[in-house]
Amino acid sequence: MTTNEIIEKIREGLTGEYNVDIVYLESQADKYRPQKNGKEIENAIADLAMEIMPDDKRELLNRMMYIDGKRLDVVFAQAQQLANDRKTEESFRLTEALYTKIRMNYRETETEAYLSLRNPLEHQLYLYFYHPSKKLVRPVFDLSQMVLLHGYNLLELKRAEEAVRVIGDAIRFNPMNTDAYFELAECYKFLHDTDQLLSTIKETLEIAVTPKQISRCYCNLGFYCVEVKDYDRAVCFYYESLIYADNPIVPAELHHIHTITQKKIVPPTRDEVNEAFEHYQMESGANKEITGVISALAQEAIENKDLPMIRFYLHMLLGLTNDPQVKEMVDRYDLLAKERSGQN
C-alpha cells in the first residue's frame, strides 16, 4: 500500500472523539514505523493528528512542535544537511533555535520526564539501570539527537566547554544514546581533560550494545593511553578494538605509537591485554548486565514466538559474546525464518 492509501485507511478508523482518536493514531504510528516508508507515514499521521486537534491543544502543540511554522524535525533535517555540507555556522543558527525551543518546552517536572528512547531495547535498558519513579513521556521527535547536533556544532566551532553542557542535556533526554557519549569524549579530547575522557569511555562501555560501539570505545582507550604516555597499554587496546570491528584508524595510530617509542609494534598477548584492563579497573568485552538484559529479551521473544524479535536479539547477543550456543540458536531461527519466507 502507498502512504496515501494507508493514511486514508487510518482516517476511516477515526471516531470523532479526540481522546480516543489520538491514542488510535499513536498506535498506528507504532504499527507502521518499521516499514520502509515508516517515516513518511509517521509524518502524515502527525499532520492528521494536528488536523483533528481542538484549538487549545493545537496552540500547545504549535508551541512544542514548530519553529516559525516548520516542524522541529524539518528544521533538524535542514541543520543536519548543513552540518554534513560543512556549513557549520549556518547549521548552528538552526540548532541553537532548536535547543532553545527544546529547553523551554520539554522541561522535566516533579512527576514527568521526557525521554527519546529509540527502540524497545533502549527502553528496557533504561528501566533496568535507572528504575524511574516519574512518568516517562515519549516526545514526537528525537530530542536527544537534536540537542546532540547542537553540541556537535559547538565543538566544530571550538566551543568545547559549552558543547559539554549541551551534550549533557542530550544524554538526559536519552541516557542510552552512545552517540552522545562518543561526542562527549571528543570534547574532552579537545580540552585535553584525560580524567573526564577516561570516565566517559567507561560510561560508554557500560551501555554499548554493538561490537562497533565497543570497538570505538577501545580506540578511545588507546587514544587516552597515548595522551598519558602509557604506550604499551595503548597498543593492547587498539588491537583489542580490532576483535570487534575493523577500524581503519588503528594502523595509523599504531604507527604513531611506533614513531614516538621507536619500538616494534607486535600484537599483545592475552595476558598483556588482561593486565591493561585490570590496570584501569575494567573488564574486557560487553557489559554483562547488557548481555543479561538482551538474553532475557530474547527468551521472552522465544516464549512469545515472535520470530523477528527472536532473531534481532539473538544476532545482537551473538555479536557481543560470540557464544557458540547462541550461534546454534541463531542458525536455527535463521533457518526457520528462511523456511517461512519460502512458504509465502
C-alpha positions in Angstrom: 0.0 0.0 0.0 1.1 3.5 -0.7 1.4 6.1 2.1 -1.8 7.9 0.9 -3.7 4.6 0.9 -2.5 3.8 4.4 -3.5 7.3 5.7 -6.9 7.0 4.1 -7.4 3.7 5.8 -6.2 5.2 9.1 -8.6 8.1 8.6 -11.5 5.7 8.2 -10.8 4.5 11.8 -11.3 7.9 13.4 -14.3 8.2 15.7 -14.5 11.9 16.1 -13.7 11.7 19.8 -10.3 13.4 20.2 -9.1 11.5 23.2 -9.9 8.1 21.6 -8.5 9.1 18.2 -5.2 10.4 19.4 -4.5 7.1 21.1 -5.5 5.3 18.0 -3.2 7.5 15.8 -0.3 6.8 18.2 -0.9 3.1 17.9 -1.0 3.4 14.1 2.3 5.3 14.1 3.9 2.5 16.1 2.4 -0.1 13.8 3.8 1.4 10.6 7.1 2.8 11.9 9.1 -0.3 11.0 8.0 -0.2 7.3 10.3 1.1 4.6 8.2 4.3 4.2 7.6 4.4 8.0 9.0 7.9 8.4 6.7 9.3 5.7 3.7 7.6 7.2 4.6 8.9 10.7 4.8 12.4 9.3 1.4 12.1 7.6 -0.1 10.7 10.8 1.4 13.7 12.7 -0.4 16.0 10.2 -3.6 14.1 10.7 -3.3 14.5 14.5 -2.9 18.2 14.0 -5.9 18.3 11.8 -8.3 16.7 14.4 -6.9 18.6 17.3 -9.0 21.1 19.3 -7.9 24.7 19.1 -6.5 24.9 22.6 -4.5 21.7 22.2 -3.3 22.9 18.7 -1.9 26.1 20.3 0.1 24.0 22.8 1.3 21.7 20.1 2.4 24.6 17.9 4.5 25.9 20.8 6.1 22.5 21.3 6.5 21.2 17.8 7.1 24.2 15.5 9.6 26.9 14.9 8.5 29.7 12.5 5.9 27.4 11.0 8.3 24.5 10.5 8.1 21.3 12.5 11.2 20.6 14.6 12.1 17.5 12.6 12.1 19.6 9.4 14.4 22.2 11.0 16.6 19.4 12.3 16.9 17.8 8.9 18.0 21.1 7.4 20.5 21.6 10.1 21.9 18.1 9.7 22.3 18.6 5.9 24.1 21.9 6.5 26.4 20.2 9.0 27.1 17.4 6.6 28.0 20.0 4.0 30.4 21.6 6.5 28.3 24.8 6.7 28.7 24.8 10.4 27.7 28.3 11.2 24.5 28.1 9.2 23.7 24.8 10.9 24.5 26.3 14.2 21.9 29.0 13.8 19.2 26.4 13.3 20.4 24.1 16.1 20.6 27.0 18.5 16.9 27.7 17.8 16.1 24.0 18.2 18.0 23.8 21.5 16.3 26.9 22.9 12.9 25.6 21.9 13.5 22.2 23.5 14.8 23.6 26.7 11.8 25.9 27.1 9.1 23.4 26.2 10.4 19.9 27.3 11.4 20.5 30.9 11.4 17.7 33.4 8.8 18.2 36.2 8.4 16.6 39.6 6.2 13.9 38.0 7.2 13.6 34.4 10.4 13.3 32.3 10.7 13.5 28.6 12.8 10.6 27.1 13.6 10.0 23.5 14.3 6.3 23.8 14.6 5.0 20.2 13.6 1.3 20.5 12.4 -1.3 22.9 15.9 -2.3 23.9 16.8 1.2 25.0 13.6 1.4 26.9 14.3 -1.9 28.7 17.9 -0.9 29.5 16.7 2.4 30.8 14.3 0.7 33.1 16.9 -1.8 34.2 19.6 0.8 35.0 17.5 3.8 36.3 14.4 2.4 37.9 12.4 5.6 37.2 9.8 6.8 39.6 8.5 9.5 37.2 6.1 9.0 34.3 8.1 8.7 31.1 6.8 10.8 28.3 8.0 10.0 24.8 8.2 13.1 22.6 7.2 13.0 19.0 10.8 13.9 18.0 14.2 12.5 18.9 15.2 15.4 21.3 18.4 13.7 22.2 19.7 13.7 18.6 18.5 17.3 18.0 20.3 18.5 21.1 23.4 16.4 20.2 23.7 18.1 16.8 23.9 21.5 18.6 26.6 20.1 20.8 28.4 18.9 17.7 28.2 22.3 16.1 29.6 23.9 19.2 32.6 21.6 19.2 33.1 22.3 15.5 33.2 26.0 16.4 35.8 25.2 19.1 33.4 26.0 21.9 34.0 22.7 23.7 33.1 23.7 27.2 29.7 24.9 26.0 29.4 21.7 24.0 30.0 19.6 27.1 27.0 21.2 28.9 24.7 20.8 25.8 25.7 17.2 25.3 24.8 16.6 28.9 21.3 17.6 28.0 21.3 15.2 25.0 22.3 12.4 27.4 19.5 13.4 29.8 16.9 13.0 27.0 18.4 9.6 26.3 20.9 8.1 28.7 21.3 5.1 26.4 22.4 7.2 23.4 26.0 6.2 22.8 26.4 8.8 20.1 26.2 11.5 22.7 28.8 9.8 24.9 31.2 9.5 21.9 30.7 13.2 21.1 31.4 14.0 24.8 34.6 12.0 24.5 35.6 14.2 21.5 35.0 17.3 23.7 37.3 16.0 26.4 40.0 15.1 23.8 39.8 18.7 22.5 40.0 20.1 26.1 42.9 17.6 26.9 40.9 16.6 30.0 42.2 13.0 30.3 40.4 12.2 33.6 37.0 13.1 32.2 37.8 11.3 28.9 38.6 8.1 30.8 35.4 8.4 32.8 33.3 9.0 29.7 34.8 6.0 28.0 33.9 3.8 30.9 30.4 5.1 31.0 30.0 4.4 27.2 31.2 0.8 27.6 28.5 0.3 30.3 25.8 0.9 27.7 27.5 -0.3 24.5 25.2 -2.7 22.6 27.1 -3.4 19.4 30.6 -4.7 18.5 31.2 -1.4 16.6 30.4 0.6 19.7 32.8 -1.5 21.8 35.5 -1.2 19.2 35.2 2.6 19.2 35.4 2.7 23.0 38.6 0.7 22.9 40.0 3.0 20.2 39.3 5.9 22.6 41.0 4.0 25.4 44.0 3.7 23.1 43.9 7.4 22.5 43.7 8.1 26.2 46.7 5.9 26.9 48.8 7.7 24.3 47.8 11.0 25.9 49.0 9.8 29.3 52.1 8.2 27.7 51.0 4.6 28.6 52.0 3.3 25.1 52.2 -0.4 25.8 48.6 -0.5 27.1 47.5 1.8 24.2 48.7 -1.0 21.8 46.7 -3.5 23.8 43.5 -1.5 23.5 44.0 -0.7 19.8 44.5 -4.4 19.0 41.5 -5.3 21.2 39.3 -2.9 19.2 40.0 -4.9 16.0 38.4 -8.0 17.6 35.1 -6.2 17.5 35.3 -4.2 14.3 37.7 -3.3 11.5 38.6 0.3 12.3 40.7 2.0 9.6 42.3 4.4 12.1 44.1 1.7 14.1 47.1 1.1 11.8 47.8 4.8 11.7 47.5 5.1 15.5 49.8 2.1 16.0 52.3 3.7 13.5 52.1 6.9 15.6 53.0 5.0 18.7 55.9 3.4 16.9 57.1 6.8 15.8 57.0 8.0 19.4 58.5 4.9 21.1 60.8 3.6 18.3 59.7 0.2 19.4 58.4 -2.6 17.1 54.7 -2.9 17.3 53.6 -6.5 17.8 50.2 -8.0 18.8 49.9 -8.2 22.5 49.5 -11.5 24.4 46.2 -12.2 26.1 47.8 -11.8 29.4 49.1 -8.3 28.4 45.6 -7.3 27.3 44.0 -8.6 30.5 46.6 -6.7 32.6 45.7 -3.5 30.7 42.1 -3.9 31.6 42.9 -4.7 35.2 45.2 -1.7 35.4 42.2 0.6 34.5 39.8 -1.4 36.7 37.8 -2.6 33.7 36.6 -5.9 32.3 37.0 -6.8 28.7 34.0 -7.4 26.5 30.4 -6.3 26.7 28.9 -5.2 30.0 27.5 -8.4 31.5 24.4 -6.6 32.6 23.7 -5.5 29.0 24.1 -9.1 27.7 21.9 -10.3 30.5 19.1 -7.9 29.6 19.4 -8.8 25.9 19.4 -12.5 26.7 16.2 -12.1 28.8 14.5 -10.2 26.0 15.5 -13.0 23.6 14.0 -15.6 25.9 10.8 -13.5 26.2 10.6 -13.3 22.4 11.1 -17.1 22.2 8.2 -17.6 24.7 6.0 -15.3 22.6 7.1 -17.0 19.4 8.0 -13.6 17.9 10.4 -14.7 15.3 11.6 -11.2 14.1 12.4 -10.2 17.7 14.0 -13.5 18.5 16.4 -13.1 15.6 17.0 -9.4 16.4 18.1 -10.1 20.0 20.0 -13.3 19.3 22.0 -11.7 16.5 22.8 -8.8 18.8 23.8 -11.2 21.6 26.0 -13.2 19.2 27.8 -10.0 18.1 28.6 -9.2 21.7 29.5 -12.6 23.1 30.4 -14.9 20.1 28.9 -17.6 22.2 28.8 -21.0 20.3 25.4 -21.9 22.0 24.0 -18.5 20.9 25.4 -19.2 17.4 23.5 -22.5 17.3 20.3 -20.7 18.2 20.9 -18.0 15.6 21.4 -20.6 12.9 18.2 -22.5 13.9 16.0 -19.4 13.9 17.6 -18.0 10.7 16.8 -21.3 9.0 13.2 -21.2 10.4 12.8 -17.6 9.0 14.1 -18.8 5.6 11.7 -21.7 5.5 8.8 -19.5 6.4 9.8 -17.0 3.8 9.9 -19.7 1.2 6.3 -20.8 2.1 5.0 -17.3 1.4 
